[in-house]
Amino acid sequence: MRNDGTGKIIVVIGASSGMGALSVRAPALAGHTVYAGIRQMATRNATAVAELTRYGTDHQVDVQAVALDVTSQDSADAAVDRILTERGRLDVVVHNAGHMVLGAAEAFTAEQFGR
């Protein structure tokens, strides 16, 4: 079901795979508009974008990919700007992006962990 104007406008960050990709589906099926925040949409995650588009078509729900890399403030700002331009509001943010540091904890400064 397409959002008839009464549903929420939602962005799920880290939605290319796993729990993030699954987290897009339930609210979309409930009638909400869901933006799937996905980085590297044209390359590494092109298949995830195609699957999301197919899911939206197959289930007649309002889902779409938006370029969003949480390691870039400019990317995050552009994603929010796009949503606000297209929908006029953003009601819900689901932060699901994975953060991973490889190596011994002692090898990193607090600032490096923060990045």
C-alpha positions, 0 to 999 in steps of 0.5 A: 500500500502506498503512503496516503499522506497519513503514514510516517516518513522514515529513513533507515540508515545502514539498509543495504543488508541484514537487519537494516534491509529487513527493517525497511520492509515492515513499516513500508508494508504498514503504509509508511514511506521508507527511505533506505540509507545505502552507501556506494549505491552505484557500485558495491551495493547496486544489487541491494538497490535493485532488490529494494526497488523490486521489493517496492514494486512487488509489494506496492509499497513506498520504499526507495534508496537514498545515498547515505554514508554515515562517515560523511557529514556531507552525505548525511546532510544531502540525504536528509535534504533530499527527503525534506525536499521530496516529502517536506518532513522526516518523522523517524530515523532508524540508525542501523549502520554498522561500525567496526574497528579491526585490531587491538583496542590498545592500538587506537586513540579515543579519536580514532574510535570515534571516527 
